[in-house]
């Protein structure tokens, strides 16, 4: 095989130079991988697709690249620390992978394995032309020197030999990287040379995409070759080709270096445009950046680039380019820069048709408009308004034994300022059963929960008092509002699995005072309060807090607890579990040879296998848990105890008073500590009374070293562990505090609930095994009210499987006078439509659609400086919008998820623009969908409809809707339309928002309405006129006259006649799309067959074929042959 490949290799190089291959786009498969809901398969070479997880398993550092020309390169910021750390799939934004057409592989240390660094030996096509026999001999020598050679034919006809070299890293300098070259000066460049052989090692990278062809070997398994063996044939070639020059090599490249950033996002976009249009960077001087066009023989023409408050400008020094000599906006020279142009002084251009509609001379239906994606709908479920109605619904739910009741009220904290700080916490109302429904309804109606007692954890106000001297604090404990005088030690002990109330509190000098008015007093005082405010709602859901909850919720005097939790995040009810690697390693050491130690080793082995899919990794972990299930009792016992080395010796103790034998044996521990083994419980009491150390122990063999299990409390009592300082406590082994809720119980609950491996929500992140399990409602929680805008219906049921659940929707609060919402109806505007991710890897520009939106916003802001505006949008938009923010009537410009500190600005703004549907991170989508639906029999699919931007899987789509709804709900809470007046909210997304979209105060519009109105003050009127004409259009009948059709539709007589003909039963025109899809139902068809069967111009038919391929509606098998996509499932 090797001989056959090498036989005609020189001829193949020449052939490839003449006929280069093309890149292929990365394949995206909607299956989970790490934090992505997709698998990405990159075409690393011709007919050589590789999955990202396989590259990671091969210890290869890589990054995505875009499409040639222009984007088939690393970012210009590429380098620095990234040359020192291995780059994997999650180190790059998921959008990069979606847009990728190949990858770059880091050479040197990042792709090293077992101390052998990756190197690429690049034989340039010029070397093959200059000395083909010598190159062939060198390549043959390298190939024959290893068992698994990796030889690649480059895109230009050169050759690349890839390998790993133990204990060697080739330096990254021009003189050493270009290992063989020949001086070839010219008039334009007296220092020019022809590079024949390059060695890419330290801080290097090389391209791998569909233009390259792997002739021999496996990219995932490059050969390992000693330095001496590698350089023997290379140096022989160098001796024949290399002609050293006296001076140092001058680095040459098609695009000269420019500063990574020219100072602003707009200038950086302009920089990329200059590179795209064939310019090279020259210098910076006095705020101007100078360029000249590559290939300019004279080099006399320079183009200046600069930015001021009016925009980004260019001017040429001569008239030899297509750039004017006079200062000109760059957006007037090139339309594809991605820069938002300034508003012309004459205003945005308006066509004559829009003016005719504005003046009432033409129907608004004459304007071409995108098809609406958002319509108003009638509510599908009843809502409750009055306190009495709510009370009735709650009573009916409780009568049906509903245990978990979800509701979606709007937040209005200011109605009851005394409880406002607690509304985002958990509440327990203790009321007689007869008053339970009334109390529930009252809470939902106005949060009037009566006198409350808030649970305060040990760290409450500690930061304010910790610097007070200890003796001063202890003299008058709890005088400053804090509830614990030694909280840091208590917190550290709890983290290790110990119980501070048992170990630390009884020894505290203020123990009695604490039980009266400190932390410990809360357990008794909470029993007498009407309402309890609990800081962490997981108290009701997490078995870790079971004992505390049992004390707090104990029913007394005929009262029953109504537990209320306020949920603001989608997966909040599910318990987050975390098993750190440090704990596993601790088990391996402390429990070596025991069940827990073996279990930890098995888990670590399963985790550290990095190949295979997510489902395969989960299956390995599930197998480990199943294998140890028969040892469950031992695992639980060992997880709850520490393991101490000791020896039992015969040493008795006699009671001096009674003469009774208290102990026959003594345990000697390491460090000189010992404890008596009492003969019975009475003896243990006598030993304790006399202050003698003791430890009950049954199964032992005298005079042999053994492992002795004990609790942290017992180890502290015996002096084996020192709990006097936080630092010493942090050195404790980690144990599980509750034997009914250990790491074993968490793993078992996880694998019991999530029976399918592929969609189980478990990850190895931050050196820990992290996963979520369904909540465990405490038995004392008879009625749980889940209060929040995002957890209701199916999601509420999924969160509390096994409990009866119902959802109660409430009437939205009335808005203040003059408040209104305008929502776009023609596009949901995800960030991919507003931004241009394909233009460059380095800085993200604004798409034509994005420029269309923000130009109108900017024009509206500048139209009336007395009206104050606020803008919320995607993070990537912000830099370009700085020029808009400079307007004095702009109160804020912020990212939709960064709302902290904007409360005052929201109240000042009269018009608030919310642009685009918030982007949900891939990791967030994956975690939420797997958490809620990972236990379904049907696998989750993350395939998306490209036109509607909706997930095909209804479950995944429901999660996206919940998250986006929650984000918009939080924004609208800040706007406070129910309290303020005369505010306008512009929702520039067609995403349906419950309780907003269908309100009568919300008007749906499109940009044609906006253009006709000429501003916000006339937008309502423009919408009303268009809606009136739409009603007239819907009322047209076969009896309508042609002139009436012309007036209503604003169309020509011919179009009106065609409309009437269709209404009267005439043959309707069938679109190209319908005809193509119909023809392809009978199998694949060639283009001539389609054009012959379809009436229309062949060019138009070809255009429609291309469009349908892009939408995925049809498949192009090969040139000129099409078929329908294969049915799935």
N, C-alpha and C positions, 0 to 999 in steps of 0.2 A: 504493500500500500504506500509506504513512504517513498519507495523508488519510483512508483507510478506518478505520484504527485510532483516529485522533483524533476521528472524527465522533461516535461515541457513547461517548466515554471517560468522561464524567461519569456517565452512566447505569450503566456497568459498575462504576464505583467504588461506587455505592450498592448495586448488586446483590451485589458481593463483600462489602461490609460486612454485608449481611443473610445471605449464604450463604458463609461462609469455606471455603477448601479444607483438605485434610488433608496432613500430612507423609507422606513415603514413606521407608521404611527403605533404607539404603545397600545396594547390590547388591555381593555379594562373589563374585568369580570366581577359582577356584583356578589362577591363572597368575602367574608370577613378575613382580615389579616392584620394582626396586632391592633393598633388603634385606628386602622382604616376599615371602612365597610367594603373594600374592594381588594381584589388581587390585581396586580399590575404585571403584565408580561412584556418585557422590553425586547425589541429586536436588536440584539447586540451585534449581529452580523447577518449576512445574507442567509435566509432560511435557518436562522439560529435564534429562536425565541427563548428567553430565560426569565423565570419568575424571580421577583425581588428577594423572596425568602431564600432561594437557592444561592443567590449572590452573597447574602448575609452569612449563610452557613459556610460558604467558602472563604470567609474572612476577607472579602473584597470591599473596599471603600469606593463608593460611587455616588454620582449625582445625575439628575436628569438634564437633558439638553433639548432644545427646540428644533424647529424645522429649518433646514438650509434654504436659501442663504440667510445669513444674519444672526439667527438664534441657535445655530448648531455649535455652541461654544459655552464655556462656563460663564457665570456672571463676572462682570469686571471687578467685583469685590472678592472674587475667588482667591483663596489663599489664607495667609495668616495662620491662626490657630487651627483652622480646618485641615491644614496639612499635617497636623500632629495627632488628630483624633479621627478614628474611623467614622465615616459617614454612612448611615443606613437609610432605609426608606423613610422612617419617621423624622429624620433630620431635615426633610424638605417638605414644603407646603404641598398638600395633596393636589392643588391646582396645577403645580408644576408637572406632576406625574400624568394628570389628565391631558396636558398639552404637550407631553414629551414625544420625541421621535428618536430616542436612543439615549445614550448615557456617556459620561466620561468616567474613566476609572483612575483613581488616585494611585500613582506609583509610590515607591518608597515605603516608609514606615506604616501609613494607614492601612495598606493592603498586605502587611507582613503576616507571616505565619511561622510560629516556632523560631523566631529570630531571623528568618529569611525574608528580606525585603523584596517587593515586587519591582522588576525592571523591564522596560521595553527597549529592544534593540531595533531601531528603525533604519532600514535600508531605503534610501530615497530613490525615486525613479531615475534621477540624474545619474546615480551611481550605476544603476543597471544599464543605462545607455552608454556610460563611459567605459565600464569594465565588466561586461556581463559574466565572463568566465570567472573572474576573481570573486564577484558577488556570489555566484553559484557555488564556488568552492567553499566560501565562508559559511553560507547557509547550510550546505550539506554537512560541513563539519559540526555545526551546532546541533542540527537535527540528529545526527548519528551519535552525538555525545550523551543523549538522554533517552530514556525509555518512552517518555510521553511528551514529545515535542509539541509546542503550541505555536504554529506558524500561520500568519494572517496576511492576506493580500489586501493592501490598502486601497482607498477610494481612488487614488491617482496612479496606481500601478506599482507602488513600492511594496516592500515586504516588511513584516514586523515579527520578530521573535520575542516572545514573552516568557519570563521565567522569574523564579525567586532565588536570590543569592544569599546563602547563610553568612552572617557576620560582615556584610559589606553593604554600603550605601553610596551610590555614585553621586558625586557632588553636583549641586545645581548652580553652575556658572556657565556663561556662554562658551568659554574656552574649553571646559571639560565636557559639557553636554554635546556640543558639535564635535564629535570625536574624529571625524575625517572630513576634510573639505579641500577645495581648490580655489585659489584666488582667481577671480574673473571680473576685473574692474571695467567700468564703462564711463562714458563722459558724464552721465547723470550721477553715477555713484562710484567714485574711485576706490571705495572700500568694499565693493560687492564681492561675494564669494559664493560658490556653489557648495551647499551642504550635501555630503554623500552618506554619512552615517551619524545618527544621533543616538545617544544613550540617555534614556529618561528614567531618572531614579528619584533622588531627593526633591521634594516639593514639585513633583511633576504630575502630569495627567495626560491621558490620551483618549481619543474619541473611539467609541464602539457603537456602530449603528448599521443599518441595512446596506450601506455602501461598502462595507468591509466584508471579506469572505474568509472564514476560517478554513484553511486548507488541511491542516493537521492538528489534532489534539482537542482538548476540552478546556474551554475558558475557565471552568470552575476548578480545574486541576492542572495548573501550569507546572512545568518541570522545576525541580530544585537542582541547581547546578553550581558547583564551586566556582569561585571567582577565577582561579587559575585556568580551569577548563574552559570557561566562557571566553576569556580574553585571548587564548591562544589563537583561534582562527580569526578573531576580530583584529588582533594586532597584525596578523599576516595580511589581511585586507588593507588595513591602514597604511602599511608600509608601501603598498602598491599605489594607493590613491591619494594619500594625504600630502599636501604641499603647504607647510606652515608659512605664516607671514610674520613679519617682524613686529608689527603692532598688535594690540589686543583686538579680538574680533568685535566688530560693531554689530549689535543685534539688529536684525532686519525683520520686519513684519509688515503685513499689508495694512494694518491699522496701527498707527503710532500710539504710544501711551498718552493717556489724558488723565487728569485727576479723577479719582473715583467719583467725586461729586463736585459739581461746579458751584455749589452753594445753595441750590433750591431744587425742588422737584421739577419745576418747569424747565429750568436750565438743563437738568439731567435728561429730560425727555428731548430737549433740543439737541443735546450732545448725541443721543442715540440716532436722531434723525440725520445729523451730519454724517455719522458713520455709515448709515444705511445708504445715503446718496453719494457715497464715495469720497468723502472728505477726510483729511488727516488733521489732527490737532497740531498747532504750531506753538502757541505760547499764550500766556495771560499777562495783561498789562493794563493797569489803571481801571480795573473792573470790566475790561473787554476780553473776550476769548477769540483768538484768531485761528482761522482754518485755511487750508488750501486744498484744492481738488487733487486727488491722486492721479498721476499720469499727466499732470500739467507740465509740459516740457519746459516752459519758461519759468514757472514758479513765481510769476510776478503778481498774480491775482490772490489777494487775501480777502477772506470774508470775516467780518466782525460779528460777534454774537454778544448781546448783553440784555439785561432785564432791568426794567424800572417799574414804577407803580402802575403804569398803563399797559404793561405786557412784555413779551419777549420779542426782541427786535434783531434784525440782521441787515447788513449792507455790504456790498462788494466794493473793492477798491478800483475795479475796472469793469467794463461792460462785457467781458468775455464769458460770463456765466449767466445762468438763468435767474440769478439773484440780483434784484435792482441795486443800483448804487445809492439810491436814497434810502433812508431808514424805513424799513418795512416790517410789519408784524410777520413773524415766522409762520403764523397760521394762515396768512394770505399767500405765502409762497408754497408751502406744503400743507395739504389738507389732512395728512395722516400722522401728525406728530403726537396725537393724544393729549395735546394741550388745550385747555378750555380758553377759547378766545374771549377778549373783552367785548362788551356790548358796544356796537357802533354808536356814534354820537347821534345818528338819525334814528336810533332804535332798531329793534329786530325787524327784518324784512317781512312784509305781509303781501300775499298775492292778491290779485284783483278779485278772485272768487270769494275769499274771506271778507274783503271789504264790502262786496255786494250783499253777503249774508248779514254782515253787521248793520248795514243800512236798511235791511228789510226788503231788498230787491230780489232776493234769491232764497230758496229753501235751504235750511241748514243741512238737509239730507243730501244735498248735491255734493257736499264735501266728502272726499274719500276718507274713511275712518277704519282703523283696525277693528276687527271683530271683538266685541266685549267678552271678557273672561269672567266678569263679576256682575251678578244681578242681585237685586234685592229679593228676599224670600220671606215667606210668612213663617212665624215661629212654629216648630213642630211639636213643642211641648209646652204645657201650661206653666205659668210662673205665678208665684204667690206674692201678694202685695201687702196686705194688712197683717197686723199682729195676730188677729183671730184666725186668718187663713193659714198662716205659718203654724200656729199652735195645732190646728186640726191636722195638717199634713204630718207634723212630727208625731202626734199621738197615734195616727194611723200606722206610721212606720214602726213605732215601738210596739204597737199591738200585734204587728206581723213579725215580731221578734227580730226586727232589724237591729243589728249590733253596731254597724258602721254606717253613719249617715253623712253623705257628702253634700256640701252646699257651696254656692258660688256667689256670695254677696260682694258688693263693691266696698272698698275700705273707706271709712269716714272717721278717722281717728279723732278729729277735733270736736265731734259731738260730745265726747266724754274725755276731757283732757286728763282726768285722774287715772284712766286706765290705758291711755294712748301708748305709753311705753311698753305695755305688755301685750299688745295685740298681735305681735309676731311671735309670741312665746306660746307655751301650752298652759291651759287653764283647766282646773278641776273644780266644778261647782258641786257643793255638797248640799243637797236639798231633799226634802221628803219626796217619796215617789209620786205623790199626788201632784206635786208642783214641778215635776221634771220637764214636762212638755212646755209649760208656761215659761220656765227659766230658759229653755232652749230658744223658744221663739223670741223672748225678750233680748237675749244675747244677739241673735241674728238681726233683730230689728234695730237696736241702737247701742249694743255692747254695754247695757246698763247692768253690770254684774255685781253691783253692790260693794260692800267693804271687802277688801282683798288682802291676802297675805302672800308675799312673794318669797319663793324659795331662793335662798342665797347660798351659793357654793362657798367652799372654804377660801377661795382666792378673792372673794368680794371685798373691794376697796383696799386690798393688800398693798397695791402700789402706792397708795397715799399715806400709809402708816409704817411701811417696812423700815424707813430710815429713822424712826423714833427709837431711842435706846431701849433695849429689852427690859431693863429694870423699871423704866418709866411706864412702858405699856403694861407690864405684868402687875404693876401697883394698882392700876385702874383699867382692867381689861374691858375691851369692847366699847370704850367710851367714844371712839372715833367712827363708829358705824361698822367697822369690820366685825366678822363673826368668828374668826379663828386667829390665834396668836402665833401659830406655827404651821401655816398652810403649805409652805414649800416642801417641808419634810413629809407632810401627809400626802401631797400630790405625788411626790416621787415614789412613796411606798405603794400607792394605789396603782401606779403604772407598772409596778413589778408584781402586782397581784396580791399585795398585802392589804389588811384591813386596819386603817389608822385608828378607828374607834376602839379596836381591840388591843392594838400594840402601842400606839403613841398617846392617845387621849387619857387613859387611866393614869399615866405617869406625868401628865402635864400639871404644873402648879396651879392652873386656873380651871381645873377639870370641873369643880363644883359650880363655879360661875358660868362655865360654858353650858352646863345642863340647865341653868336657870335662864340665861339670856344670850347665849352664844349659838354656835352652829348646832350643837346637840339638842338645844331647846326646841328646835323647829319641829321635831318629830311629834312632840306632844301638843304644841300650840296649833299646829295645822289641823289637829282633830277638831278644834272648836271653831274654825273659821268657815264662813259661808263659801268663800271662793279662794282657791289656791292657785297662785301663778307659778308655774314651773318653767325654768329657763330652757330645758331641753325636752322636746316632745318625745324623744326616744325613750324616756322613762317608761312610757306606756307600751313601747313596742320592743324593747331590747331586754332579753333575759338577764343581761349583765346587771341591770338595776332592779331585779325582781324583789329582793329583800326590802329595799328602800320603798318601793311602790306598795308592797304589802302593808308596811307600816303606815303609809300616808293615806291609802285608800280603804282602810278598814272601816266597814259600815258600823255606825253607832247611832243609837237613839232614833232608829227608823229612817236615817238619811241614806241616800244612794248617790254615789259619785257620777256626775256627768263629765266625761273627759273631753276636752276640746283641744284640737291641735290645729295650728295655722301653718299650712304647707305652702311654701313659695318656690320649691324646686321639684322637678318632675319625678325624680327617683328618691326623694327624701325619705319616704316611709321604709324603703328597703334598707336593711342594715349593712353597712360597709364593714367588711372583715379584712384583716390584714395580718398575714403571717410573715414576719420579716426573715430575711436570710440569716441575720444575726441570731435570732431565736433558734432556727434550725441548726446552725453550727453549734450553738450552746448546748442543744440536746445531744448532738453527736459526741461532744466532749464529755459532758456530765453524765450521760446515760449510755456510755459505750458498753456494748454487749447486752444491753437491756432492750426491751421492746420499743421504748420511745427513741432510743438511739438508732436502732435499725430502721424505724419508721422515718426518722429525719434523713437518714442516708438515702433511703428509697425515694423520698420526695425530691431531694437535691439532685439525684441522678436523673429523675424524670424531667425536672425543670431545666437542667443544663443541656439536654439534647435539643439542639436548635433547628434541626431540619424538620420538614413536614409542615402541614397546615395547622391552623388553630385547632381544628377538631381533633387532629392527631395528638397534639400536645395535651388537650383536655382528657383524651382517652387514656393517655399514659398515667395522668394523675388519678383518674377514676379507678384505674386498675390497681394503683398503689393502695388507695383507700379500701377497695374491696378485698385486697389481699390481707390487710391487717384487721378486717372487721371482726374476725373471731377472737382477736386480742383486745377488743374494745375496753374491757374492764381494766386491763393493765395500763393501757394508754391513758385513760381518764385519771387513774390513780397517780400515775407518774407525772402527768401534766400539772397536777394540783400540788405536787410536793417537790421539795428539793432533795438532792441525793448527797448524803454526807458519809464520808469514810469513817469507819469506827471499828473497835474491837471490844468484845464482851469478855470480861474477866470475872473471876469469883472474888467478890468483896462484899461482905454483908454489912447491914446497918441494923442495930438493935435500939429500940425506943428506950431512952434512959429512964423514962417515967414508968412505963408499963412493962418493960422487959420483952415486949413483943418484937418479933422479927419483921422489920419493914422492907428489907431488900436482901437478896442473896447474891445478886450480880450487879456489876457496874459497867457502864459503857465508857470507854476512853476514846475521845475524838481527837482529831488532829489539833495541834496548838495547845495541848495540855489541858483541855476542857474535858470534864467527865460528868456523868449523871447516873444516879441510881435507878435500877429497874424495880419499881414497887411490886410487892407480891400480890396486892389487890388494890381496889379503889380506896379502901379505908387507909391503907398504908400510904397511898399517894397523898391523901389529905393530911396525914401526920407529917410527911416529909415537907409538904408545902408550908404547914404551920411552923415548922422549925427552920424554914428558909433554906432547905437543902435542895440541890438540883435533882430532878428526877425526870425520867422519860419512860412511859409505858412501852414495853417491847416484848413480844412473845416468841416469834420464830427466829432463833439464833443458835449458832454453834459456838460454844466458848473457845476463846483463844484463837479465833480466825478473823482475818480482815474481811469486812463486809460493807455493803452499801446499805445505809439506813435511811428510810424515807421519813421526812417530817415536814410540817408546814412552816411557812416563814415565821409565824407567830411563835412556834416552839423553838425555832433556831435562834430567834432574838431573845427569848426568855432564858435560854441556856447560855447565851453569850457567844454562840457560834457566828452569828451575824451581828454586825454593829449598826444600829439604826439611829445613832446619835447625830449624824450629819447627812445632808443631802448627797454629798459626794460618795459616802460609804454605801448609802442605800442604792445609788445608781449602779453599784458593782454587784448587787444581788442578782442571782439567777431569776429568770422570769417564770412565773407560775400562773395558772388560771385560778381566779378567786372563787369561782362557783363550779363545783363538780357537775352541775347539771347544764353548764354552758361553757364548754372548753373549746379549744381549737378543733378538737375532734368532732364535737357536736356541730360546729359551724360548717366544717367540710362535709359532714354527713348530710346536714340539711340542704346544702348546696347541691350535692349530687343526687339527692332524692328528688328535689324539685326540678332541676334541669336534667332531664333524662337524655337529651340529645347533646352530643359533644360539640357539633359544629357551631351552635349559637349560644353556648353557655358563657355567661358574662364573667369570665375569670382571666386575669392578665398577670404577667410577671413584669412589674414596673417598679422603678426606684428600689431595686434590690429587695422586693417583697412580693409575695403571692397575694394579690388583691382581688376580691370578689364581693358580690352582694348576695344576700339571702332575703327571702320574704320576711316581713316583720312577724313577731310572735306576740300577739295581744295578751297582756297579763290577765289571768282569770278574774281579777278584781275589777277589770274594766268591762262593765256590763253594757255601757252605751258610749260610743266614741263618735264625736262630731268632727269631721274633717273639713276644715274651713279653708277655701282657697280657690283660685280661678282655674286651676289646671288639673285637679285630681277629681274626676267625676266619671260617671258612666262606666264603660268597659275598663278604663284604667284604674278606677277605684276598686272594681271587682278583682282585677288582676293583682292589685297590691295587697288585698286582704282575702286571699283564697281561703275558703273554708268558713268564712263569716258571712252572714246575711248583710248585703249592702244595698243601699238605695241612694239616689241623688236627688237633691232638692234645688231647683233653680229659682232664683228670686228676681223680682222686678228690678231692673236697673234704676238707679236714682235719677231723678229729674235734673236736667241741666239748667244752668242759670240763663237769664234772658240774653238774647243776642248771640249765644254761642252756636257755632255751626261747624260741621266737618264736611270737607270735600274729599272724596276718595276716587282715585283714578280707576277706571273700569276696564281698561284695555290691556294691561300687562301687570304681572306681579313684580316685575323688575328685580330679579335676583342680581347679585353683584356681577355675575358674568355678563349681563347685558349692559350694565352701566360702566364697567371697566373693561379695558382692553388688555387681557393677559397674554396675548399672542404677539404683541409688538416687540417686546424685549424682555430679557431675563432680569434686568437690573432695576428698572423703575417702572411702575405700572401707570399707564396712561388712561385717559378717559375715552370711552368708545363714542361713536357718533351719537348713539342714544343718550349716553350720559351727558354729552355736551348739549344736546337738545333740551334735556331736563334742566340742567343748572343754568343755562343761558336764560331760560324763562324765569327761573327763580331770581337770578341776578337782576334781570330787567324789572321785575316786580318790586324788588327791594329798592332799586334806584328810582323807581317811578314816584314814590311818595316818601321822602325822608322822615316824615312825622310818624309813620307807622313802624313799630318795632317788631323785628323778626327774630326767630330762633331756628336753627337747622340741626337736625339729627340725621346722620347718614353712616355709611360704612367707613371703617377706619382708613381705608386706602384713599378715600376721596378727600380727606381733610387737608392735605398739603396743597392741593390745587385750589382749594376754596379759601385760602388765606386772603386772597385779594377781595373776596366777598365779605369776609369777616371784618375787614378794615372799615367798612361802612359804619358810621356812628349809630345807625338804627338797627344794627345786628347785635342782639343781646348775648347770643352764644352760638358756637359752632362746635358740635360734640359728636362723638361716636355713640351709637345707639345703646351700647352696653355700659358706657361710662357716664352715669347720671349723678354720681355723688357730688354734692356741693352746688347743684344747679337749681335748687328749690326757688331761690329768690329770682333767678334769671327767668325761670318758667313763668313766674307771676308777672314779670315785667313785659314779657313778649306778648304782642297782640296777635301775631300770626306765627304758627309753629309748623315748619316743614319737616315731615318725616319721610325720607327718601329711600325707597327700596325695601325689599323684604330682608330682614336680618339673616345673615349667613349662619347656619348651624354647623359647628365644627364636625368633621368626620368622626373624631373620637367620641364626641358627645352623642351623635346619632347612633353610633354603634353600641355604646354602653346602655343608652336608654332603651333601644329596641330589644336588645338581648335581655335586659333586666326584666322587661314586661312580657316579652313574647318568646324568649329563648326556650321555654318549656313546651311550645307548640309542636305538634307532630309535623306540621308543614314547615319546611325551612324558610328562613327569612330571605327576601330578595331586595337588593338595593338598586335595582334597575330603575331608571328614571325616564319618563316621557320627555324627549328633548324640547317639544313645542310648549307643553304646559308646565314644565318643570315640576311635575308631580311624580311621586314614586308609584310604580305600578302595584306594589304590595300595599294594600290598604292599611296594614298594621304599621308599616314604616311611615306612611304618609300621616297617619294619626299622631305619631310621635312628633313629626315635624310641625304639625299644626298646633299641638299643645305647647311646644317650646316657643314658637313664634308668637302665639297668643299670649303667653306669659310675658314675653318681652314688651309687646304692645300694651298689655295691661299695666305693667309697671310705669310705662311712659305716660299713659293716660291718667294714672293716679297723680303724677306730678303736675299734669296740666290742670286737673281739678275743675273740670267743666261744670260739675254740680255746685260749685261754690263761687266761681268767678263769673264774669259777664263780658259779653262782646269779644269773645276770643274766636279765632278761626284756626282750625287744624287742617293742614293739607296732607293727606295720606297718599303719597306717591307710590302706591302698591295696590294691586288688585287682589291682595290676600284678604279673605273674609275674616273679620274680627268679630267674634260674638259680642253682642250688646253694643256694637258700634255701627257696623255696616247696615243693619236693618232698621236702625232708628229713623224716625221721620225727619230729624234734624240733619241727617247725613245725606248728602247729594252726591250721586255718582256722575263723574264727568270724564271726558277725554280731552286730549290736547287741542282738538279742533274747537271744542267749546271754549277752551281757554283763549285761543287765538281770536275767536269771534268776539268774546267779551272784552278783550284788550286789557284785562286786569281783574283783580279779585272782586272789586266793587260791583262789577256787572256779570260775574260768573253765574250767580243764581238765576238771573234773568235769561242768560244765554241757554242754560240748561232747561229752563221751563219752556222756552220757545222750541228747542229741539224736541223735547218730550211731547209738546203739542202736535208737532208735525209727525212724530212717530205714531201717535194715536190716530191721526188722520190717515197715515199710510196703512195702518192695520185695518182701518175701516173701508178702504177701497174695495170695490166690488166689480163684478163684470159689467155692471150698469154705469160705472164711472166713465166720465168722458175723457178723451185723450188730453184735453186742456187741463182737466183737474189732476190727472196723473202727472202731467208736466209741472204743475204748480207745486204739488205736494212733494214730489221727488226731486224737483229742480233739474230735470233731465231734458234731453232733446226730444222732438216729436218722434223720431225713429225709435228711440229707447222706450218711449211711452207706449208706442204701438206694440213693441215686442212684449212689454209687460202685460198689456191687456190681452195679447194673444195667448200668453202663458196662462193667465187667469181664466180664460175662456176655453181651456182644454187643448190648446195647440201643443205641438211637440216642443218640449223644453230642450234647451241646449245641454248636452252632456259634457262635463268638463274633461280635459285631458286626463286628469288624475283618475276619474272614475273609469274611463275607457281603458287606461293602462292596467289598472288593478283587475278589471274584469277579464282582459285578454290573458293576463298572467295566471289566472286561476286554473288554466288548462295546461300549465307547465311553462318552462323557460321559452323565451322568445328572443330573436335577434332584432336589432334596431330596424333593418329594412322591413321585417314582418310587421312591426308595430306601426311604422310610418305609413305603410300601405293600408293597414286596417283602420287607421285613425284619420279623420278628415281634419287637415290642418297643415300648417307650414312645418316641414321637417325640423327646422332650427328651433321652433317653439316647442316641438315635441321632445327634442333632445334636451332642451333647457328643463322641461318638466321631469324628464328621466333623471337628470343630475340632481334636481331638488329632492325627488323622492328617495334617491339613494342616500343623500345626506341626512334625511329624516329617519332612515331605517325602515321605510315602508316597503322598499324593494331592495334586492341584492344584485350587485353587479358581479357576475361570475367571472367574466373576463371581458376583454374589449368588445363592446357591442352586443353582449349577451346578458339578459336580465331574468330574474325569477323572484317569486315572493319569498319572504323569510320563512325559515322552517318553524313549524308550530312547536312551542315549548311545553314540556310536561307530558 
